[in-house]
Amino acid sequence: MGLPNKLAKFLWGSGKRNTREFTYTGAEPPDKANMNDLEQFFWFNSGPVVHKWLHYFDIYDRYFSAFRGTPVRFLEIGVSKGGSLDMWRNYFGPDAVLFGIDIDPTCAKFDGKSAQVRIGSQDDPVFLRKVIEEMGGVDLILDDGSHDSIHIRKTLEVLFPFLTYGGCYMVEDLHAAYWPKFSGGYRRPASFISVVKEMIDDIHHWYHCRGHSVAATGAEIKAIHVHDSIIVLEKGQNERPAHHRTGRDALE
């Protein structure tokens, strides 16, 4: 079954596009024994709405599981119906410092429940810095906001420098980076997918002598992980590689 017409129009926007429809599974929950904790919360959720692509849960668990049960400082950009904040509280535990931001003032009703919620735009550097200051720093960032490539890059430029070493910056729903309505398009320079390709060049700056193209991340990306619709940036010092040789040559 395809997406409802209203939602499909919102996602696709205008311009040339792949005409294949995305589908809801309509399936029953998988075997509980094969689910991670995020999947279990999602499939048996009876609280506020959580709307996620099903392959995201394994990705979340891969990069976020090490922070469970710690006072991790987690920022989610995009509160929407509020259910994901309940999911993160359940996942990370009571010691986590959880904040969500959204431009929709109705999301203020979720403040103080599973997390702190602040109303403002991810396109507002002053607002973003104020939230990070209130959090006392940030270890994990999940951008599930406007999905607009221009907004994603501006947010990254403000927030990535505040991210702690060893932390992760995750951007999801990047299929929108291929759509003109979201300042994207296939191989368009403004698309955030194109920005990620610049970051890959930045990691390898030792070999091309062109410096860093994305100043906000510069030499502080340890690794870039690319999944369908999700990019994960691991923050750490990108140190100059070194090689060495051991053992004896057989001809000596």
C-alpha positions as CSV (number, residue, x, y, z in Angstrom):
1,M,0.0,0.0,0.0
2,G,1.5,3.4,-1.0
3,L,1.7,6.4,1.2
4,P,-1.5,8.5,1.6
5,N,-1.7,11.1,-1.1
6,K,-1.2,14.0,1.3
7,L,1.9,12.5,2.9
8,A,3.3,11.4,-0.5
9,K,2.9,14.9,-1.8
10,F,4.7,16.3,1.3
11,L,7.6,13.8,0.9
12,W,8.1,14.0,-2.8
13,G,7.5,17.7,-3.5
14,S,8.0,18.8,-7.1
15,G,10.5,18.0,-9.8
16,K,11.8,14.8,-11.4
17,R,11.8,11.8,-9.1
18,N,11.8,8.1,-8.9
19,T,8.1,7.2,-9.3
20,R,8.2,4.0,-7.2
21,E,6.1,4.3,-4.1
22,F,7.3,3.7,-0.6
23,T,5.2,1.2,1.3
24,Y,4.0,0.5,4.8
25,T,4.6,-3.2,5.6
26,G,1.1,-3.8,7.1
27,A,2.9,-6.7,8.9
28,E,2.5,-8.0,12.4
29,P,5.4,-7.3,14.8
30,P,8.4,-9.7,14.2
31,D,9.3,-12.3,16.8
32,K,10.0,-10.5,20.0
33,A,13.0,-12.6,20.7
34,N,14.7,-11.2,17.5
35,M,14.0,-7.5,18.4
36,N,16.4,-5.1,20.0
37,D,15.0,-2.9,22.8
38,L,14.1,-0.1,20.5
39,E,12.1,-2.3,18.2
40,Q,10.3,-3.8,21.2
41,F,9.3,-0.3,22.4
42,F,8.2,0.7,18.9
43,W,6.1,-2.4,18.1
44,F,4.4,-2.5,21.5
45,N,4.1,1.3,21.9
46,S,0.7,2.5,23.3
47,G,1.8,6.0,24.0
48,P,2.4,9.0,21.7
49,V,3.1,8.3,18.0
50,V,6.5,7.0,16.9
51,H,6.9,7.0,13.2
52,K,10.1,5.4,11.9
53,W,11.5,3.5,8.9
54,L,11.9,0.0,10.2
55,H,15.6,-0.5,9.3
56,Y,16.6,2.5,11.5
57,F,16.3,0.6,14.8
58,D,19.3,-1.6,14.1
59,I,21.3,1.4,13.1
60,Y,20.4,3.4,16.2
61,D,21.3,0.4,18.4
62,R,24.7,0.0,16.7
63,Y,25.9,3.5,17.4
64,F,24.0,4.4,20.6
65,S,24.1,1.2,22.6
66,A,27.4,2.0,24.3
67,F,25.8,5.1,25.9
68,R,22.9,3.2,27.6
69,G,22.7,3.5,31.3
70,T,25.0,6.5,31.4
71,P,24.4,10.3,31.9
72,V,24.7,10.8,28.1
73,R,23.6,14.1,26.8
74,F,21.3,13.5,23.8
75,L,19.7,16.1,21.6
76,E,16.9,15.1,19.1
77,I,16.1,17.7,16.5
78,G,12.4,17.2,15.6
79,V,9.9,16.3,18.3
80,S,6.9,15.8,16.1
81,K,4.3,13.7,18.0
82,G,6.5,13.2,21.0
83,G,6.7,9.4,21.0
84,S,10.4,9.2,20.1
85,L,11.4,11.1,23.2
86,D,9.6,8.4,25.2
87,M,11.5,5.8,23.2
88,W,14.8,7.4,23.9
89,R,14.1,7.7,27.7
90,N,13.2,4.0,27.8
91,Y,16.4,3.2,25.9
92,F,19.0,5.3,27.5
93,G,17.6,5.2,31.1
94,P,16.9,7.6,33.9
95,D,20.4,9.2,34.0
96,A,20.4,10.5,30.5
97,V,20.0,14.2,29.8
98,L,17.5,14.3,27.0
99,F,16.5,17.4,25.0
100,G,14.3,17.8,22.0
101,I,13.8,20.8,19.8
102,D,11.0,21.6,17.4
103,I,9.8,24.7,15.5
104,D,6.1,23.7,16.2
105,P,5.0,25.5,19.4
106,T,2.4,22.7,20.1
107,C,5.4,20.4,20.9
108,A,5.9,22.4,24.1
109,K,3.3,20.1,25.7
110,F,5.9,17.3,25.8
111,D,8.3,19.4,27.9
112,G,9.2,17.9,31.2
113,K,7.8,14.4,30.5
114,S,10.4,12.1,29.0
115,A,12.7,15.0,28.1
116,Q,13.1,18.7,28.1
117,V,11.6,20.3,24.9
118,R,12.6,23.7,23.6
119,I,10.7,25.6,20.8
120,G,12.8,27.1,18.1
121,S,14.3,26.6,14.7
122,Q,17.3,24.4,13.8
123,D,18.1,27.3,11.4
124,D,18.7,29.7,14.4
125,P,22.3,29.5,15.7
126,V,21.6,31.6,18.8
127,F,18.8,29.2,19.8
128,L,20.9,26.1,19.2
129,R,23.8,27.4,21.2
130,K,21.5,28.3,24.1
131,V,20.1,24.8,24.1
132,I,23.5,23.2,24.2
133,E,24.5,25.6,27.0
134,E,21.5,24.5,29.0
135,M,22.3,20.8,28.4
136,G,25.9,21.3,29.6
137,G,27.3,20.0,26.4
138,V,26.2,17.2,24.1
139,D,27.4,13.7,23.3
140,L,24.8,12.5,20.8
141,I,22.9,14.5,18.2
142,L,20.1,13.1,16.0
143,D,18.9,15.4,13.3
144,D,15.3,14.4,12.4
145,G,14.2,18.0,11.7
146,S,13.2,19.7,8.5
147,H,15.1,17.3,6.3
148,D,16.1,20.4,4.2
149,S,19.7,20.1,3.1
150,I,20.4,23.7,3.7
151,H,19.1,23.5,7.2
152,I,21.0,20.3,7.9
153,R,24.3,21.8,6.9
154,K,23.6,25.0,8.9
155,T,22.7,23.0,12.0
156,L,25.8,20.9,11.6
157,E,28.0,24.0,11.3
158,V,26.7,25.2,14.7
159,L,26.4,22.0,16.6
160,F,29.3,19.7,15.5
161,P,31.9,21.9,17.2
162,F,30.1,21.4,20.6
163,L,29.9,17.6,20.2
164,T,32.2,15.7,22.6
165,Y,35.0,13.5,21.3
166,G,33.8,10.0,21.1
167,G,30.3,11.3,20.4
168,C,28.1,10.7,17.3
169,Y,26.2,13.1,15.0
170,M,23.5,11.2,13.1
171,V,21.3,12.7,10.3
172,E,18.3,10.6,9.2
173,D,15.8,10.7,6.4
174,L,18.5,11.7,3.9
175,H,16.5,10.3,1.0
176,A,15.0,13.8,1.1
177,A,18.5,15.1,0.0
178,Y,17.6,13.8,-3.5
179,W,14.5,15.9,-3.8
180,P,14.3,19.5,-5.0
181,K,11.6,20.4,-2.4
182,F,14.2,19.9,0.3
183,S,17.0,21.8,-1.4
184,G,18.4,18.6,-2.8
185,G,18.7,16.7,-6.0
186,Y,20.9,14.0,-7.5
187,R,24.5,15.2,-7.3
188,R,23.4,18.7,-6.7
189,P,26.2,20.6,-4.8
190,A,23.6,21.9,-2.2
191,S,22.4,18.4,-1.4
192,F,23.6,17.1,2.0
193,I,24.7,13.9,0.3
194,S,27.2,16.0,-1.7
195,V,28.4,17.6,1.6
196,V,29.0,14.2,3.0
197,K,31.2,13.4,-0.1
198,E,33.2,16.5,0.7
199,M,33.7,15.2,4.3
200,I,35.0,12.0,2.9
201,D,37.6,14.1,0.9
202,D,38.3,16.0,4.2
203,I,39.2,12.8,6.0
204,H,41.7,12.0,3.2
205,H,43.2,15.5,3.1
206,W,46.6,14.0,3.7
207,Y,46.7,12.7,0.2
208,H,45.2,15.5,-2.0
209,C,46.5,18.7,-0.4
210,R,43.3,20.6,-0.9
211,G,42.6,21.2,2.8
212,H,39.2,20.9,4.4
213,S,36.0,21.8,2.5
214,V,33.6,21.6,5.5
215,A,35.1,23.9,8.1
216,A,32.7,22.9,10.9
217,T,33.9,19.3,10.9
218,G,37.4,19.8,9.5
219,A,39.9,17.3,11.0
220,E,37.6,16.2,13.8
221,I,35.7,13.4,12.0
222,K,37.0,10.0,13.0
223,A,34.7,8.0,10.7
224,I,31.7,8.4,8.4
225,H,29.1,5.6,8.2
226,V,26.7,5.7,5.4
227,H,23.4,3.7,5.6
228,D,20.2,4.0,3.5
229,S,18.9,7.4,4.5
230,I,21.2,7.8,7.5
231,I,24.7,9.3,7.9
232,V,26.6,8.8,11.1
233,L,29.6,11.0,11.9
234,E,32.0,9.9,14.7
235,K,33.8,12.8,16.3
236,G,37.5,12.4,17.1
237,Q,40.9,13.7,16.1
238,N,41.7,12.7,12.5
239,E,45.4,12.0,13.1
240,R,48.0,11.7,10.4
241,P,48.3,8.0,9.4
242,A,51.6,6.3,9.9
243,H,52.8,3.0,8.5
244,H,55.7,0.7,9.5
245,R,57.2,-2.5,8.4
246,T,58.3,-5.5,10.4
247,G,59.7,-9.0,9.6
248,R,62.5,-10.1,7.3
249,D,62.5,-10.2,3.5
250,A,62.7,-13.7,2.2
251,L,65.5,-12.8,-0.1
252,E,67.8,-11.4,2.6
